[in-house]
Amino acid sequence: MSVDCYPLSTKKNMKLTGAQALIESMIHEGVDTIFGYPGGAIMPTFDALYDYDKKINHILTRHEQGATHAAQGYARVSGKVGVCLVTSGPAATNAITGIADAMLDSTPLVVITGQVGAALLGTDAFQEIDVVGISQPITKWAYQIRRPEDIAWAVARAFYIARSGRPGPVVLDIAKNAQIQEVEFDYKPCKFIRSYIPVPDINPSQIEEAAKLINSARKPYVLVGQGVVLANAEAELKEFLDKGDIPAAWTLLGASAMSSDYRLNKGFLGMHGNVSPNMKTNECDVLIAIGMRFDDRVTGDLNSYAKQAKIVHLDIDAAELNKNVKVDAPVLGSAKDTLPALTALIRKMDHTEWIESFKVFDDQEFEKVIQREVFPKSGELTMGEVINKISEATNNNAVVVTDVGQNQMMAARYSKYSQTRSLVTSGGLGTMGFGIPAAMGAKMGAPDRTVLMYSGDGGFQMTIQELGTIMQEQIGVKMIILNNHFLGMVRQWQEMFFDERYSFTHMKNPDFVAIAKAYNIDGKEISERTDLDDAIADMLKDDKPYLLVVNVEKKGMVYPMVPAGGSVTNILLGE
């Protein structure tokens, strides 16, 4: 990528320190919320922030990883760029997990790290680390600012890159001297970078070829990914599906691109997805993938994946086309542009018989999996029934944030979504500890919505310190621990594939409610089905933070399950 961008103006507007210039630049980009943690190398910027408390709300997290996940949650629900501000050395390396998570899940972040003064670079000074070198493989762009004259230029470029095209994280590593020295400040937004084409022009021949295949299909089928949400193309998707009368399923990050009650929404794809969406992948005659990347959790064994189908793939990132799955009609461009163009060329169709054929598998799944998971008549509480009841209690309007593991798959499966940007989870990296900080950020990004955070007892303890942030800021997240005293997903694999050798997965847990109380957060722990409705009502009665610990069955399993590397039609139902 070329370094050309609009240069700094030579016009003398005002003289600021580099730290002030950094903050003013972010304000020009619409930043009003920053998640961060101060320290030596970034202290001049934090000192400058002291005078900007009316314009920027800085949220002091308890760990730099927490700051990045919070910024992710904020970005995912608001559609804005999430911003982190941390110091050098271990602070920067603590942020790496969140940066990598954002890269794999296409989340727009700008992470600003402090750095030792330019004169000390390369001397192994205190808390010096090569932030750019470490972060380059997991960012869209990483740049070190060594002089104040480059601040406005670099910030403008960073935000442009982070939010444009396929979004992602950008790291700016700013030397301490650049924050202290003065500069004539004049900000110019970046609107163009030579050799960087974030939104490719539509190729009409690609649209025509795709439309030709779709019009010839008797059994067309759409896979909806996060690219639809990132492009704000939910309405365009619905228009396309309605005209073509095409059933559609969604990836984990594509959840809520369609409302749960939409007639053509056939459910969740992938390893723990619904039966019919997986089975129909290998029955359709034209498979239309929109803004998804054919990752291994969706495809399973590539040698048996959709071999009977012609494949159409719409994506903004050329690198994803023909990467994992060979496609017959690649369509490069933003779903916001390609979907309307495609809709204009497809015929209005009626695929009633094909759509109704999904029901056979839906009925099978309900009988063998959903009935016992969501509507048990006896025994211990299950994750599925808890999630279903909470979703109903929020009228399916909540933002659902998950940690990683069984709780994640259950929340994705049994939550209902009535509006877009309603599921925030760690998809590509699968980061345990994501839940609490991401929920904080989601609530900051959507303050008027109920934010539910589901976690297991393992993931909760990875970032439990962020309860301090929730207390300090009074962030009204509703936290639900689905407590099975195990690292549940690992235990499930141990049971199924490792002869029930439960190696280091059992957990002796603390009194979570007491810990929450120490942070002035109300909470309750329940184990009985008869207590569930009242406990949910107590949790949702106001907009204050709350912790609900639900002791669920210890050896619960997430079914259906496609074994890793197996065919998407090799589905285990736990019979």
Secondary structure, 3 states (H helix, E strand, C coil): CCCCCCCCCCCCCEEEEHHHHHHHHHHHCCCCEEEECCCHHHHHHHHHHHHHCCCCEEEECCCHHHHHHHHHHHHHHHCCCEEEEECCCHHHHHCHHHHHHHHHCCCCEEEEEEECCHHHCCCCCCCCCCHHHHHHHHCCEEEEECCHHHHHHHHHHHHHHHHCCCCCEEEEEEEHHHHHCEEEECCCCCCCECCECCCCCCCHHHHHHHHHHHHHCCCEEEEECHHHHHCCCHHHHHHHHHHHCCCEEECCCCCCCCCCCCCCEEEECCCCCCHHHHHHHCCCCEEEEECCCCCHHHHCCHHHCCCCCEEEEEECCHHHCCCCCCCCEEEECCHHHHHHHHHHHCCCCCCHHHHHCHHHHHHHHHHHHHHHHHCCCCCCCCHHHHHHHHHHHCCCCCEEEECCCHHHHHHHHHCCCCCCCCEECCCCCCCCCCHHHHHHHHHHHCCCCCEEEEEEHHHHHHCHHHHHHHHHHCCCCEEEEEECCECHHHHHHHHHHCCCCCCCCECCCCCHHHHHHHCCCEEEEECCHHHHHHHHHHHHCCCCCEEEEEECCCCCCCCCECCCCCCCCCCECCC
